[in-house]
Amino acid sequence: MFFENRMRVLGAGILAVGAFAIGAPGVAAAQSQTLTGAVRDELRLAPGTTDVVIAAPSGCTARKFTNGLGEATCTSGNGQFRVTITCKRSTGSIYTAQGPWKTPGPNARSARWCGASSDTITYAGVQKTNG
């Protein structure tokens, strides 16, 4: 099932049009959509512009280490990504924490430690945002 999605970045005058598939939470799929003359004029895109693609980061992995560190990497795509970790305190309470947002690239890495050295990391995942 596809829905047309229009986003405007105010102040920058940028508008992107794409069709996104509804999928698992945190996972975005992108498709190219050919723009008609009327839509192109409405969006004030340059003459000759035919397609705009919005894509989430790709080539992503997340890892958790026994020392309480979680890290995420993404090698390509647009937008940003960060690591999200779940940690367990010695008291049994559970909490989540996130690393800093990063732009995908060959050396891009988002990392986050659990809050205390006695806390145990139980999960590490990648959170993505479209470009």
Backbone as CSV, one residue per row, in Angstrom:
resi,resn,N_x,N_y,N_z,CA_x,CA_y,CA_z,C_x,C_y,C_z
1,MET,0.846,-1.158,0.000,0.000,0.000,0.000,0.900,1.232,0.000
2,PHE,0.629,2.197,-0.870,1.476,3.377,-0.988,0.671,4.640,-0.707
3,PHE,1.319,5.597,-0.089,0.712,6.885,0.190,1.654,7.957,-0.324
4,GLU,1.094,9.010,-0.896,1.930,10.115,-1.332,2.338,10.897,-0.098
5,ASN,3.571,11.252,-0.028,4.086,11.958,1.136,4.755,13.239,0.664
6,ARG,4.331,14.379,1.191,4.943,15.656,0.847,5.482,16.282,2.111
7,MET,6.714,16.733,2.050,7.337,17.366,3.203,7.918,18.695,2.764
8,ARG,7.765,19.720,3.581,8.336,21.033,3.289,9.271,21.422,4.428
9,VAL,10.463,21.785,4.068,11.407,22.316,5.037,11.261,23.821,4.969
10,LEU,10.603,24.417,5.952,10.314,25.842,5.936,11.591,26.654,6.044
11,GLY,11.592,27.758,5.366,12.738,28.644,5.406,13.782,28.292,4.368
12,ALA,13.881,27.040,3.997,14.865,26.634,3.001,14.223,26.509,1.632
13,GLY,12.895,26.447,1.577,12.199,26.347,0.309,12.397,25.013,-0.376
14,ILE,12.658,23.971,0.396,12.893,22.648,-0.183,11.644,21.815,0.017
15,LEU,11.216,21.151,-1.037,10.060,20.280,-0.933,10.364,18.998,-1.654
16,ALA,10.128,17.884,-1.015,10.409,16.580,-1.616,9.126,15.794,-1.717
17,VAL,8.976,15.056,-2.804,7.791,14.235,-3.006,8.248,12.813,-3.250
18,GLY,7.614,11.872,-2.608,7.953,10.474,-2.804,6.805,9.605,-2.367
19,ALA,6.873,8.334,-2.658,5.867,7.375,-2.206,6.563,6.408,-1.281
20,PHE,5.983,6.192,-0.114,6.607,5.339,0.882,5.748,4.129,1.139
21,ALA,6.382,2.978,1.264,5.677,1.752,1.624,5.534,1.718,3.132
22,ILE,4.404,1.252,3.596,4.203,1.086,5.019,4.856,-0.230,5.412
23,GLY,5.760,-0.176,6.375,6.503,-1.376,6.754,6.663,-1.446,8.257
24,ALA,7.675,-2.126,8.689,7.952,-2.289,10.111,8.339,-0.945,10.711
25,PRO,8.046,-0.728,11.996,8.419,0.533,12.641,9.910,0.790,12.516
26,GLY,10.255,2.041,12.208,11.657,2.421,12.100,12.298,2.069,10.775
27,VAL,11.528,1.467,9.869,12.074,1.084,8.573,11.330,1.869,7.510
28,ALA,12.065,2.595,6.690,11.440,3.376,5.631,11.907,2.861,4.286
29,ALA,10.988,2.731,3.364,11.322,2.348,2.006,11.047,3.545,1.112
30,ALA,11.861,3.759,0.117,11.677,4.922,-0.748,11.492,4.484,-2.178
31,GLN,10.717,5.268,-2.894,10.515,5.052,-4.312,10.622,6.390,-5.012
32,SER,10.988,6.357,-6.259,11.024,7.549,-7.073,9.634,7.766,-7.664
33,GLN,9.228,9.019,-7.782,7.927,9.333,-8.358,8.128,10.389,-9.430
34,THR,7.633,10.133,-10.644,7.735,11.102,-11.713,6.763,12.239,-11.436
35,LEU,7.232,13.467,-11.565,6.416,14.635,-11.277,5.822,15.189,-12.561
36,THR,4.532,15.493,-12.524,3.887,16.111,-13.673,4.240,17.580,-13.710
37,GLY,3.995,18.230,-14.839,4.299,19.645,-14.971,3.614,20.499,-13.922
38,ALA,2.318,20.203,-13.638,1.569,20.986,-12.657,2.163,20.818,-11.258
39,VAL,2.500,19.592,-10.904,3.089,19.345,-9.587,4.457,20.003,-9.509
40,ARG,5.241,19.877,-10.574,6.567,20.485,-10.600,6.450,21.998,-10.425
41,ASP,5.458,22.621,-11.094,5.249,24.065,-10.973,4.806,24.429,-9.556
42,GLU,3.892,23.618,-8.992,3.404,23.859,-7.634,4.537,23.804,-6.623
43,LEU,5.465,22.902,-6.831,6.581,22.730,-5.909,7.738,23.672,-6.185
44,ARG,7.637,24.413,-7.286,8.676,25.363,-7.702,10.018,24.688,-7.896
45,LEU,9.980,23.522,-8.535,11.217,22.808,-8.842,11.784,23.323,-10.150
46,ALA,13.070,23.150,-10.316,13.756,23.628,-11.515,13.215,22.925,-12.754
47,PRO,13.160,23.637,-13.892,12.734,22.992,-15.138,13.605,21.773,-15.424
48,GLY,12.980,20.711,-15.907,13.701,19.485,-16.218,13.769,18.518,-15.054
49,THR,13.338,18.946,-13.866,13.327,18.048,-12.719,12.208,17.038,-12.916
50,THR,12.541,15.774,-12.853,11.528,14.754,-13.073,11.303,13.859,-11.872
51,ASP,12.303,13.642,-11.071,12.177,12.729,-9.940,12.842,13.299,-8.700
52,VAL,12.245,12.997,-7.569,12.830,13.319,-6.278,12.761,12.051,-5.452
53,VAL,13.859,11.671,-4.838,13.885,10.443,-4.047,14.262,10.791,-2.614
54,ILE,13.503,10.238,-1.676,13.818,10.374,-0.266,14.153,8.976,0.229
55,ALA,15.319,8.810,0.819,15.730,7.480,1.262,16.333,7.557,2.654
56,ALA,15.973,6.606,3.470,16.548,6.507,4.806,17.968,5.956,4.699
57,PRO,18.748,6.087,5.766,20.080,5.475,5.772,20.001,3.976,5.479
58,SER,21.050,3.439,4.868,21.082,2.005,4.544,22.470,1.454,4.844
59,GLY,22.603,0.146,4.717,23.858,-0.506,5.065,24.139,-0.372,6.554
60,CYS,23.079,-0.477,7.359,23.202,-0.229,8.798,23.367,-1.517,9.602
61,THR,24.132,-1.401,10.673,24.277,-2.496,11.637,24.285,-1.903,13.040
62,ALA,23.861,-2.707,13.996,23.928,-2.321,15.404,24.576,-3.460,16.175
63,ARG,25.408,-3.098,17.144,26.085,-4.110,17.957,26.022,-3.704,19.420
64,LYS,25.996,-4.709,20.297,26.104,-4.450,21.736,27.303,-5.216,22.259
65,PHE,27.993,-4.596,23.184,29.198,-5.181,23.748,28.969,-5.478,25.224
66,THR,29.679,-6.469,25.751,29.486,-6.887,27.140,29.880,-5.807,28.146
67,ASN,30.638,-4.806,27.727,31.045,-3.736,28.638,29.994,-2.630,28.772
68,GLY,28.796,-2.812,28.158,27.723,-1.821,28.276,27.669,-0.815,27.152
69,LEU,28.446,-1.011,26.111,28.461,-0.094,24.966,27.585,-0.630,23.847
70,GLY,26.818,0.254,23.223,26.082,-0.073,22.013,26.528,0.869,20.910
71,GLU,26.605,0.365,19.682,27.000,1.233,18.574,26.214,0.879,17.327
72,ALA,26.021,1.887,16.484,25.351,1.702,15.198,26.196,2.360,14.122
73,THR,26.198,1.743,12.942,26.879,2.311,11.775,25.938,2.216,10.585
74,CYS,25.997,3.191,9.693,25.263,3.176,8.422,26.211,3.707,7.357
75,THR,26.350,2.985,6.273,27.349,3.344,5.272,26.829,4.201,4.130
76,SER,25.505,4.237,3.909,24.997,5.003,2.767,23.574,5.480,3.025
77,GLY,23.034,6.202,2.058,21.682,6.741,2.169,21.696,8.183,2.625
78,ASN,20.502,8.733,2.759,20.328,10.117,3.199,19.794,10.125,4.622
79,GLY,19.568,11.293,5.156,19.010,11.394,6.488,20.066,11.181,7.548
80,GLN,19.610,10.725,8.714,20.514,10.496,9.824,20.125,9.218,10.559
81,PHE,21.025,8.769,11.422,20.779,7.565,12.210,21.418,7.732,13.580
82,ARG,20.972,6.905,14.525,21.618,6.857,15.839,21.361,5.496,16.468
83,VAL,22.188,5.153,17.439,22.005,3.909,18.164,20.976,4.136,19.273
84,THR,20.148,3.144,19.501,19.218,3.117,20.631,19.534,1.856,21.426
85,ILE,19.767,2.012,22.730,20.110,0.856,23.562,19.110,0.695,24.705
86,THR,18.988,-0.519,25.151,18.210,-0.831,26.350,19.184,-1.398,27.374
87,CYS,19.096,-0.879,28.589,19.998,-1.299,29.654,19.195,-1.747,30.874
88,LYS,19.802,-2.630,31.659,19.175,-3.135,32.878,20.083,-2.814,34.059
89,ARG,19.504,-2.135,35.053,20.246,-1.807,36.277,20.354,-3.034,37.168
90,SER,21.255,-2.990,38.124,21.410,-4.105,39.065,20.157,-4.293,39.916
91,THR,19.336,-3.244,40.018,18.070,-3.333,40.766,16.977,-4.024,39.959
92,GLY,17.233,-4.242,38.658,16.251,-4.881,37.781,15.477,-3.919,36.910
93,SER,15.555,-2.621,37.184,14.833,-1.654,36.343,15.511,-1.536,34.976
94,ILE,14.691,-1.246,33.982,15.150,-1.184,32.593,14.941,0.234,32.061
95,TYR,15.891,0.712,31.276,15.774,2.037,30.671,16.383,2.016,29.266
96,THR,16.026,3.026,28.470,16.596,3.158,27.125,17.411,4.441,27.055
97,ALA,18.348,4.459,26.132,19.185,5.631,25.900,19.562,5.656,24.421
98,GLN,19.864,6.822,23.907,20.227,6.977,22.502,21.571,7.674,22.374
99,GLY,22.272,7.334,21.304,23.510,8.010,20.961,23.216,9.240,20.125
100,PRO,24.243,9.963,19.701,24.044,11.168,18.882,23.636,10.817,17.453
101,TRP,22.855,11.722,16.826,22.491,11.557,15.411,23.744,11.724,14.563
102,LYS,23.888,10.871,13.546,25.027,10.917,12.629,24.533,10.830,11.193
103,THR,25.333,11.338,10.264,25.054,11.231,8.835,25.754,9.984,8.312
104,PRO,25.071,9.165,7.488,25.697,7.935,6.981,26.990,8.206,6.220
105,GLY,27.920,7.286,6.316,29.182,7.390,5.604,30.083,6.236,5.982
106,PRO,31.238,6.123,5.324,32.125,4.987,5.554,32.634,4.884,6.988
107,ASN,32.793,6.001,7.682,33.308,5.976,9.057,32.288,6.496,10.068
108,ALA,31.009,6.551,9.679,29.976,7.094,10.566,29.631,6.089,11.659
109,ARG,29.627,6.563,12.919,29.379,5.688,14.063,28.664,6.477,15.156
110,SER,27.561,5.936,15.653,26.861,6.494,16.796,27.003,5.497,17.941
111,ALA,27.465,5.955,19.089,27.711,5.044,20.212,27.114,5.609,21.493
112,ARG,26.731,4.696,22.382,26.182,5.090,23.689,26.487,4.009,24.714
113,TRP,26.897,4.439,25.899,27.145,3.545,27.022,25.914,3.494,27.898
114,CYS,25.721,2.396,28.593,24.730,2.350,29.664,25.198,3.331,30.740
115,GLY,24.273,3.777,31.578,24.558,4.841,32.537,25.570,4.531,33.619
116,ALA,25.688,3.276,34.027,26.636,2.915,35.091,27.391,1.656,34.682
117,SER,28.594,1.495,35.213,29.402,0.334,34.835,28.773,-0.979,35.293
118,SER,27.892,-0.916,36.284,27.227,-2.136,36.760,25.985,-2.482,35.936
119,ASP,25.555,-1.576,35.034,24.385,-1.826,34.193,24.739,-2.764,33.049
120,THR,23.760,-3.557,32.627,23.952,-4.530,31.553,23.180,-4.092,30.312
121,ILE,23.837,-4.088,29.172,23.140,-3.761,27.921,22.397,-5.012,27.449
122,THR,21.113,-4.835,27.118,20.301,-5.973,26.674,19.890,-5.881,25.215
123,TYR,20.003,-4.685,24.605,19.566,-4.495,23.222,20.309,-3.310,22.626
124,ALA,20.614,-3.394,21.333,21.140,-2.274,20.562,20.483,-2.292,19.192
125,GLY,19.937,-1.175,18.750,19.290,-1.078,17.452,19.609,0.240,16.777
126,VAL,19.192,0.365,15.528,19.423,1.578,14.745,18.110,2.330,14.580
127,GLN,18.103,3.600,14.912,16.957,4.478,14.668,17.321,5.357,13.478
128,LYS,16.403,5.472,12.498,16.694,6.206,11.267,15.693,7.336,11.059
129,THR,16.146,8.366,10.354,15.261,9.447,9.927,15.572,9.728,8.463
130,ASN,14.548,10.043,7.680,14.719,10.316,6.246,15.398,11.658,6.027
131,GLY,15.956,11.805,4.823,16.655,13.025,4.464,15.791,14.139,4.185
